[in-house]
Amino acid sequence: MQFAVAMEAVMSMHDSRKGNSWRITPLEYLINKLKEEFVEWETTPTKKELIDVANVCMMLFHRKGIDAA
């Protein structure tokens, strides 16, 4: 729950500027953003960077429609 709250806090910080633009952003952009965020985490392994990675994963999860495996 703590992780989800942290993810939501970061998403909320960007609401006034970006809103739900991730819902219509090209998937290729989100995939590249995930790679970028992962590199940032590798370079600066902080909880903040992990939250960024997780938020992009969440966006892709909702956009791509992941099947249960």
Sine and cosine of phi, psi and omega as CSV:
sin_phi,cos_phi,sin_psi,cos_psi,sin_omega,cos_omega
0.00,0.00,-0.63,0.78,0.01,-1.00
-0.87,0.50,-0.63,0.77,0.01,-1.00
-0.91,0.41,-0.71,0.71,0.01,-1.00
-0.89,0.46,-0.64,0.76,0.03,-1.00
-0.90,0.45,-0.67,0.74,0.03,-1.00
-0.90,0.43,-0.65,0.76,0.04,-1.00
-0.88,0.48,-0.73,0.68,-0.01,-1.00
-0.89,0.46,-0.62,0.78,0.01,-1.00
-0.87,0.49,-0.67,0.74,0.02,-1.00
-0.93,0.38,-0.70,0.72,0.02,-1.00
-0.87,0.50,-0.67,0.74,-0.04,-1.00
-0.90,0.43,-0.54,0.84,0.01,-1.00
-0.88,0.48,-0.46,0.89,-0.08,-1.00
-0.99,-0.16,-0.05,1.00,-0.08,-1.00
-0.83,0.56,-0.71,0.70,-0.08,-1.00
-0.91,0.41,-0.47,0.88,-0.04,-1.00
-0.99,-0.10,-0.66,0.75,-0.12,-0.99
-0.93,-0.36,-0.36,0.93,-0.01,-1.00
0.81,0.58,-0.72,-0.70,0.02,-1.00
-0.98,-0.21,0.53,0.85,-0.05,-1.00
-0.86,0.51,-0.41,0.91,0.02,-1.00
-0.89,0.46,-0.36,0.93,-0.01,-1.00
-0.95,0.30,-0.36,0.93,-0.02,-1.00
-0.87,-0.49,-0.08,1.00,0.04,-1.00
-0.89,0.46,0.66,-0.75,0.03,-1.00
-0.82,0.58,0.64,-0.77,-0.02,-1.00
-0.85,0.53,-0.60,0.80,0.01,-1.00
-0.85,0.52,-0.62,0.79,0.05,-1.00
-0.89,0.47,-0.71,0.70,-0.01,-1.00
-0.91,0.42,-0.62,0.78,0.03,-1.00
-0.90,0.44,-0.70,0.71,0.04,-1.00
-0.91,0.41,-0.59,0.81,0.04,-1.00
-0.90,0.43,-0.64,0.77,0.04,-1.00
-0.88,0.47,-0.70,0.71,0.03,-1.00
-0.88,0.48,-0.69,0.73,0.01,-1.00
-0.88,0.48,-0.73,0.69,-0.02,-1.00
-0.90,0.43,-0.60,0.80,0.02,-1.00
-0.91,0.41,-0.66,0.75,0.05,-1.00
-0.89,0.45,-0.64,0.76,0.05,-1.00
-0.87,0.49,-0.66,0.75,0.03,-1.00
-0.91,0.41,-0.65,0.76,0.03,-1.00
-0.89,0.46,-0.60,0.80,-0.02,-1.00
-0.97,0.23,-0.65,0.76,-0.03,-1.00
-0.75,-0.66,1.00,0.10,-0.11,-0.99
-0.97,0.26,0.98,0.17,0.00,-1.00
-0.89,-0.45,0.27,-0.96,0.07,-1.00
-0.89,0.46,-0.60,0.80,0.00,-1.00
-0.86,0.51,-0.69,0.72,0.00,-1.00
-0.92,0.40,-0.60,0.80,0.07,-1.00
-0.90,0.44,-0.60,0.80,0.06,-1.00
-0.89,0.45,-0.68,0.74,0.02,-1.00
-0.88,0.48,-0.70,0.71,0.04,-1.00
-0.86,0.51,-0.74,0.68,-0.03,-1.00
-0.88,0.47,-0.64,0.77,-0.01,-1.00
-0.91,0.42,-0.64,0.77,0.04,-1.00
-0.93,0.38,-0.62,0.78,0.08,-1.00
-0.86,0.50,-0.67,0.74,0.03,-1.00
-0.87,0.49,-0.68,0.73,0.01,-1.00
-0.88,0.48,-0.72,0.69,0.01,-1.00
-0.91,0.42,-0.64,0.77,0.03,-1.00
-0.84,0.55,-0.73,0.68,-0.02,-1.00
-0.96,0.29,-0.53,0.85,-0.02,-1.00
-0.98,0.19,-0.63,0.78,-0.11,-0.99
-1.00,0.06,-0.35,0.94,-0.04,-1.00
0.93,0.38,0.97,0.22,-0.05,-1.00
-0.97,0.25,0.78,-0.63,0.09,-1.00
-0.98,0.19,0.56,-0.83,0.10,-1.00
-0.92,0.39,0.75,-0.66,-0.03,-1.00
-0.83,-0.56,0.00,0.00,0.00,0.00
